[in-house]
Structures are given as C-alpha cells and as structure tokens.
Amino acid sequence: MKLRKSKHTITAKLQDSDSWYILNTLSGEADLLESEMAVQFQNNTLEDPTPFIEKGYFMDEETENSLFKNAYLEFSDNQEKAEIQVFYVPDYSCNFKCTYCYQEEYVQDSRPQNQKDIIDAFFTYLDQKFLGKSFYLTLFGGEPLLPSDSHRKTIEYFLDKADERNLSLAIVTNGFSLESYLPRLKKSKLREIQLTIDGPKDMHDIRRPLKSGGETFDKVSNAVSLCLENDIPVNLRVVLDKQNIDSLPQLADHAIRKGWTASSLFKTQLGRNYELHSCQKEHEFLFSRISMYEHIYKMLQEHPEVLEFHRPAFSLSRFLYEQGELPDTLFDSCPGAKTEWAFDYTGRIYSCTATVGKDGEELGEFYPEIKLNDQVIEQWQDRDICSIEECKDCSVQLACGGGCAAVAKNRTGSVLSPDCRPVKELMSLGFSSYFDK
C-alpha cells in the first residue's frame, strides 16, 4: 500500500518559538520538532521517515480508513453509555441584569400555577424515557434560586422528587440567594454548584448588577466560600470579552487570597462572551475564539500566577500536558439531544442550554402530554463530523468535533453545519505555554 501523509496529521509552528508540533488525532501520537525537521516533513524530504511512519504521521489509505471506522464505532459506543445531563428550568426570571444576557429578549409564558403537576410530569418522563440510563440533574434558569417564598417551595418540591430517586444534582446559579438555600441543598446529593464572577468587585458589579441596580460581587464571592466550607464542589465561570479580560489577574489574586484555588473542590472555566440569538448588541466588546486565547496567552507571560486560578485548554494541549496522552478522538462535540437535554416549567423539551426557552427551538413537550418532534430530534442526534459536509475533509475534524450545533444553526439555519474551532492556532499557543517553556 502506498504511504501518504495522514489526513489527520496536524503540524504548526509554536507561538514565539522556532519549534513545531506534530500530532495525529487518529493514531494518538504527538511530538515537538526542530524547525529543520519540520520543514523536511512538510516538504516530504525526510532522510529517514521510519519514526514518522511508526507513529502514524504517514499512513496508507486502507489503514487510515480502518482506524477511522474503528474509532467511530468506539466513540458511538461510549456516547451511548455516557452519563446524560438533564437540565430543568423552574423559571426564566432573574434578579440580575447582566449586560450580555442571551435570554433577555425571549418571549416567556407567564408562570403556570400547577408547578407541582409539571414537576411530577417531568420526573415521570425521566422514569419512563431514561430508564436504565445514567443521568444527573442540573437546575438552570433564568435564576433557579430566586428568594420568593413561592419559588422556594417549588425548588424544595423539585429537590424532594430528586432525592426520592437518589439523583445527583448540579445547580447553575448567580449565587446571590445561595446562602439562604444552603441548609436545604445540603440535604440533597449535590454534585457541584456553578457560579459566575466576571472579575474583581468593580468590574463584576458593572457587568452583573441586580435589576434594581445593586451590587452583587460580595454576596457571590461569599457564596463560593460557603460552598467550599460546606464541602460542596464549585465550578466558577468567568465570562470574558474586551471589557473585562484584563482584570482576570485581579480576580485570580482574589481567588488565591480567599484560599479557593487551594481546594480540590474548586475548578474554573472561562466562557467567551459571543452573540447567541439576539444578545450582545455591543459587538465591539466581542473576541473571536482565537483572539481571546491570543490575549490570554500574552497575559500568562506577564501574569503566570493566573495559571493557579485557571489553566486554559488551548484545544488538546492542556490535556496532553496533564495526562501525558492525547484525548480520545472527537467525532461530535455537541451534546445536544444526545448526552444533554433541557426541560422547562412550561412543559417543553429542548436540546440544550443554548436553545432552552427560545421560541421555535422546542423538540417536544412532556406536559400536559408527551409529544416529540422525532424528525428534528433525529437531525440533532445524527449530527457529527460524518454528517456535516464541511467537516468531512478537514484535518482537524477529530479535535474539533464540528463545534456547537446551536451556534451553527444560529448562523446558518441548519444544525448540519459546522461551528469551526481554530484548533491548529490554539495548539500553537498551548504547546508554547505548556511544553516549549
């Protein structure tokens, strides 16, 4: 069989370095190359290509196709067995007025009075449709932990139903009223609580104020500490754009001084503020995915202490650095209607958190009776790099996985279109950050 450069071999120069990286997402091999060797590989002028053949950087077509098919079958099998995250939205109301809220212009139904009936129907649906599957629940919003007595009773009833089934629970909350909910939450099987802080106090309070105009930073910061003191895992999210990115070192310093980063129960994620549906009208604040991480890369050179707060993924780079191997091949990076579902208090079913509550995105309903749009659900479930035409010949397909279907649909009108990730560029930043230096 004739050997050729594998379609899944990726090479690029490291940022601010003469070194190059080479990796193959199908064979799972990765190396750093000196500049001269990288040029020889690029030009097919290697004096001894044997090491490159052994690592799968060169393959014959038959071998490559066989490895691809086997990897796809393994991925599909693992996805079928994967734990499912089931979101429930008890209300789209929120006591915050965040500057970038993507739900702000959604047209919401008035809150139905029969919330216990709807929650009962939700759990009956899970009992029937998720029988034999591994799944956990996530309370989402709006803001799921609103302080009113009526809302609190609804949440307590939901928790009781989850506890009856011994289901673990995550909560995505702004954290403002978390302290008052904590005694009840501690009785449940809590997996984690996700909170958002968008910078130090002065920056956070500008971006995430109360609807009344009040400050929120101190109460959210206190909520993080309370969770950790009560052995509740915290997933702290920072939503970044050009307005607040340069304050990230100050937030990192706050987290370090508070002792959060020393806790094994504390983790972080950086979210890129981007236009989803009708939100974020001030586009001059928005980064592209690569420009945000270029900014973070430069920041880490000046403020390496930020790495104690958060280690950016830079595509596959951080995983390789921490685990010593590449992650499994990624045929699909969108969990929507596969390993993620979203339900809301009106009885409707959606694919994910990016579509939940948006008119026209419903996949069906579970109340007052079960009705499913099987044709649309199949489109979401069939979406992967093999069904997206633009992905089929892309060299980074097994690292990108086609991106987010909701973003792709928002842009093109079709879930069977890609949300492309700048994989090569991100790994150039990551290899330079984690390996070359």
Secondary structure, DSSP 8 states (H G I E B T S, - for coil): --EEE-TTEEEEE-TTSS-EEEEETTTTEEEEE-HHHHHHHHTT--S--HHHHHTTSEEEHHHHHHHHHHHHHHHHHHHHHS-EEEEEES-S--SB--TT-SSTT-------S-HHHHHHHHHHHHHHHTTT--EEEEE-SS-TT--SHHHHHHHHHHHHHHHHTT--EEEE---TTHHHHHHHHTTS-EEEEEEE--SSHHHHHHHS-BTTS---HHHHHHHHHHHHHTT--EEEEEEE-TTTGGGHHHHHHHHHHHTGGG-TTEEEEEEE----TT----GGG---HHHHHHHHHHHHHH-TTHHHH----TTTHHHHHHHSS-----S----BTTTEEEEETTSEEESSTTTTT-TT---EE-SSS-EE-HHHHHHHHH-STTT-GGGTT-TTHHHHTT--HHHHHHHHS-SSS-----HHHHHHHHHIIIII-
